[in-house]
Amino acid sequence: MTNEHEGQQKRSLSWVEFLIERAIQVSGISAIILVVLIFLFLIKEGTPTFLEIPLSSLFAARWYPIEEYYGLLPLILGSLIITIGAAVVSLPLGLATAIFIAEIAPEWVRDILKPFVEVLAGIPSVVIGFIGMLVFAPLIRVALDIPTGLTAFTGVLLLAWMALPTVVSVAEDVLDAVPKTYRDAGLALGMTRWQVIWRIVLPAGRSGVLMALMLGVGRAIGETMTVMMVTGNAARIPLGLRDFFMPVRTMTATIAAEMGEVAQGSPHYHVLFAVGLTLFVITFAVNMAAASVVFRQVKRAERMLS
Amino acid sequence: MPKLSRQNSQRIAFALITLAAVVVVAPIFFIVGYIIYEGASAISWEFLTAYPYNGMKAGGLLPAIVGTLWLTLGTAVVAVPIGIGAAIYLSEYAKDNALTRAIRVAIINLAGIPSVVFGLFGLGLFVIFLNFGTSILAGSLTLGIMTLPVIISTAEEALRAVPQSFRLVSVSLGGTRWQTIRRVVLPQALPGIITGVILGLERAAGETAPILFTVAAFFLPRLPTSMFDQTMALPYHLFVISTQVPGMPVHIQYGTALVLLIFVLSMNLMATLIRNHYRKQRFW
């Protein structure tokens, strides 16, 4: 092969490489482009709401779109009660499961348990909603002697359970990240294994535990199908403890249930996009908070090493 | 009350924690077992290969199964190249600067957006703005975007696990950066990447909310012929027959749930097997 030939080949190769590397760079920023695009489209379709419907009506207590009542308060409070409830139930359970997997269980139990938690993450939410409707809700109705089992409480329990894979896996990472020397120091001082976990490991990983909580919240607030199927979907304002055992309606369920039937461009259509925009902003804030915990942790680790 | 001894408090704490783990895991057995128990009687050759008829109260799931297969394939076509490209960028090219941090924040946020909001976005952009209509194309794009963060993070993890010395050797032999990635890093990371891709597609296959307004048909007793067609899909079909159709025979509902569960969990199993197989073979 002549020199000229080789040169040509090399040039064509570098040309291909140039194209591939540009494509890789574009893919690299695709996540940014997409998040911005999603935000823009939600704004485009959602903000007309604020021109069509006066703010006082949007923050009213009645959601009944057929008669043009677009009060978002019951939906927002519905999502709030379900999310907080799910987080409260799911954090201790998830943390305990993570501790069990990482610190207590013998190796073979761990090898069985971890794939099972992954299986839970893989069960489609519509299947959990289905079982919730057919099996779980009737149980709750009978056990608590209430008129319907499709309540906020039912949604909270199922949602807490569904958020567990997220909470468990983040919490596990947290426990793993605590240096072994910390534990050894505790044990050498004569602490029991439980004292080491409770007094040393958990405090050392507390910012990570906070992150597990936030990601679990983010997962719970966005869950749609299960919530729509098991919470009864009555748009009423939950105020007291009793409302916890009555039907509620969340923002996600409202979008899913009603978007299919609205005329494109109608006020109802725009309101549903505005609800989606609200959800986007809430999850964005929650995830930003979680991300800042991660970055702060990295910085602290760097400081400790240097 | 006498103070608990340290040993006893450990015993109580460990017992409670073990109990919590049981509370978490036992329902998984119950749900899967109960669906198999109630649904197995519905499964037959006809159930898998026939069209539904008589208001979906009889016949089979064929259009829903085929629809879910098409959507899973479409999701892969959208998400796999972009996802792997982004992972390569983050693992092999990105410097530690503001842009990279912005990308990471964007991925975390993309992963956190509720699935129904992806559905809204798909409706606004693909169905209406780009005028694809409710179609397999619009549904695949929506599901693909939703799946992207899963694929990016798992693929990046797989790429980063390849030891730095492999890259150094390739570069010292005169390989360019892309040659190094193409011939050395990617082949080593491939099992990990495939595992991540399957797990991402598994999630997409089971999703209902993103396809509600972008592709899913309530009842469509024929197979799609192009990517601009609507289609039935297993998760949406389960939702329809368990909430929208009164008087639906219970064994058909459980049978549908079982088929969906088998579809999704077999992908999960495949991913686990691939991961374990290659983890044993790996020499580094």
Interface residues (C-beta under 8 A of the other chain):
Chain A: L13 S14 E17 I20 E21 A23 I24 Q25 V26 S27 G28 I29 S30 A31 I32 L34 V35 L37 I38 F41 L42 K44 E45 P92 L93 G94 A96 T97 I99 F100 I101 I104 A105 L113 P115 F116 V117 E118 V119 L120 G122 I123 P124 S125 V126 V127 I128 G129 F130 I131 M133 L134 V135 W161 L164 V168 M191 T192 R193 W194 Q195 W198 L215 G218 R219 I221 G222 E223 T224 M225 M229 T252 I255 A256 M259 G260 Q264 L272 F273 G276 L279 F280 T283 F284 V286 N287 M288 A290 A291 F295
Chain B: R6 Q7 S9 Q10 A13 F14 L16 I17 T18 A20 A21 V23 V24 V25 P27 I28 I31 V32 Y34 I35 P81 I82 G83 I84 G85 A86 I88 Y89 L90 Y93 A94 L99 R101 A102 I103 R104 V105 A106 I107 I108 N109 L110 A111 G112 I113 P114 S115 V116 V117 F118 G119 L120 F121 L123 G124 L125 I128 F129 I145 L148 P149 I152 T176 R177 W178 Q179 L199 E202 R203 A205 G206 E207 T208 A209 L212 F213 P235 Y236 L238 F239 S242 T243 V250 Q253 A257 L260 L261 V264 L265 M267 N268 T272
